[in-house]
Amino acid sequence: LTLAASSLFVHLLITYLIKGTVVARAVHRLMHPETVNDTSWHGTLVWLAITSAILLVCYAVAISVPFFEELTSLMGSVQTPVMGFVLPVLIYWYGCRALGREVPRRELALLIAIFIFGTLFAVLGTTANAMNLSKAWHMELAGTEPATKAHGRMRSTR
């Protein structure tokens, strides 16, 4: 159990550092573009403030939401099908059009099927997860807790 927990911690830390750096740079470019590549104390201080603020917001959300699993499931159902199915199809199709390449009918049929699958998957997944989040929210407000949580685990008591 300790090895598994340690491995998960390292995985989440590395993932956060990679994604957090990209997000922080984008925020830095929007909020304070003149110090983006500045390695002086001022640029470093701005970078520290932005990354610390992002970390604190993430921590506040994770701590304040009593049904964080449902929230992350909702975010995943919105993003995963779109990023994994819909956008690649659209980017490929747009790239072919920009290059003047005609997409063969069979390939176009496959692209349309993938697009429809991704869109359907996103709509159904998001709807189901929004309903789960709404149910958890109402149960939290009512002060009742379900007997089990997703995947059959018992809900912790507070």
C-alpha positions in Angstrom: 0.0 0.0 0.0 2.8 2.4 0.8 4.6 1.7 -2.5 1.3 2.2 -4.4 0.6 5.5 -2.6 4.1 6.7 -3.1 4.0 5.9 -6.8 0.6 7.7 -7.2 2.0 10.7 -5.4 5.1 10.8 -7.7 2.8 10.4 -10.8 0.5 13.2 -9.7 3.5 15.4 -8.8 5.1 15.0 -12.2 1.8 15.4 -14.0 1.0 18.6 -12.1 4.5 20.0 -12.8 4.2 19.4 -16.5 0.6 20.6 -16.9 1.0 23.3 -14.3 4.0 24.8 -16.1 2.1 25.1 -19.4 -0.9 26.7 -17.7 1.2 29.0 -15.6 3.1 30.2 -18.7 -0.2 30.9 -20.5 -1.5 32.8 -17.5 1.9 34.6 -17.2 1.6 35.6 -20.9 -1.9 37.0 -20.4 -1.3 38.8 -17.1 2.3 40.1 -17.3 3.7 39.5 -20.8 6.7 41.8 -20.4 8.2 39.4 -17.8 7.6 36.0 -19.5 11.2 35.3 -20.4 12.7 37.7 -17.8 15.2 35.9 -15.5 15.7 38.9 -13.2 14.4 38.9 -9.7 11.2 40.8 -10.9 10.4 38.1 -13.6 11.1 35.3 -11.1 8.9 36.9 -8.5 6.0 37.3 -11.0 6.5 33.6 -12.0 6.5 32.6 -8.3 3.3 34.6 -7.6 1.5 33.1 -10.6 2.5 29.5 -9.9 1.7 29.8 -6.2 -1.7 31.3 -7.0 -2.5 28.5 -9.4 -1.4 25.9 -6.8 -3.5 27.5 -4.1 -6.6 27.6 -6.3 -6.2 23.9 -7.2 -5.7 23.1 -3.5 -8.8 25.2 -2.5 -11.0 23.5 -5.1 -9.8 20.0 -4.1 -10.4 20.7 -0.4 -13.6 22.6 -0.6 -15.5 20.2 -2.9 -16.8 17.3 -0.8 -17.6 15.3 -4.0 -14.3 15.9 -5.8 -14.5 12.5 -7.6 -17.8 13.4 -9.3 -16.4 16.8 -10.3 -13.3 15.3 -11.9 -15.4 12.7 -13.6 -17.5 15.5 -15.1 -14.4 17.4 -16.3 -13.0 14.2 -17.8 -16.3 13.4 -19.6 -16.3 16.9 -21.1 -12.6 16.9 -22.2 -11.6 13.4 -23.1 -13.9 12.6 -26.0 -13.5 16.1 -27.4 -9.7 16.0 -27.2 -9.3 12.3 -28.1 -11.9 11.9 -30.9 -13.5 15.2 -32.1 -10.6 17.6 -32.3 -8.2 15.1 -34.1 -10.9 14.5 -36.7 -11.5 18.2 -37.2 -7.8 19.0 -37.4 -7.1 16.3 -39.9 -10.0 17.3 -42.1 -9.1 20.9 -41.9 -5.5 20.1 -42.7 -6.5 18.1 -45.8 -8.7 21.0 -47.0 -5.9 23.5 -46.3 -3.5 21.4 -48.4 -6.0 20.9 -51.2 -6.1 17.2 -50.6 -9.5 15.5 -51.1 -10.4 13.0 -48.4 -11.5 9.7 -50.0 -15.1 8.7 -49.4 -14.3 5.7 -47.1 -11.9 7.7 -45.0 -14.5 10.5 -44.8 -17.1 8.0 -43.7 -14.7 6.8 -41.0 -13.9 10.3 -39.9 -17.6 11.2 -39.7 -18.3 8.0 -37.6 -15.5 8.9 -35.2 -16.7 12.4 -34.9 -20.3 11.2 -34.2 -19.0 8.7 -31.7 -16.9 11.3 -29.9 -19.7 13.8 -29.8 -22.2 11.2 -28.6 -19.7 9.9 -26.0 -19.1 13.5 -24.8 -22.8 14.3 -24.6 -23.9 11.1 -22.8 -20.9 11.1 -20.5 -21.3 14.7 -19.6 -25.0 14.3 -19.0 -24.5 11.2 -16.7 -21.7 12.9 -14.8 -23.7 16.1 -14.4 -26.6 14.1 -13.0 -24.2 12.3 -10.6 -22.7 15.7 -9.5 -26.2 17.2 -9.1 -27.3 14.2 -7.0 -24.2 14.5 -4.8 -24.7 18.2 -4.4 -28.3 17.8 -3.4 -27.5 15.0 -0.9 -24.7 17.2 0.5 -27.1 20.1 1.0 -29.7 17.8 2.5 -27.1 16.3 4.9 -27.7 12.8 3.7 -25.0 10.5 2.2 -25.5 7.6 -0.1 -24.5 4.2 1.2 -21.9 3.8 -1.6 -19.9 5.9 -3.8 -18.8 5.2 -7.4 -17.0 1.9 -7.8 -18.6 0.5 -4.7 -16.4 2.2 -2.1 -18.0 3.3 1.1 -18.3 7.1 1.6 -16.2 8.4 4.4 -17.8 9.9 7.4 -17.0 13.4 8.5 
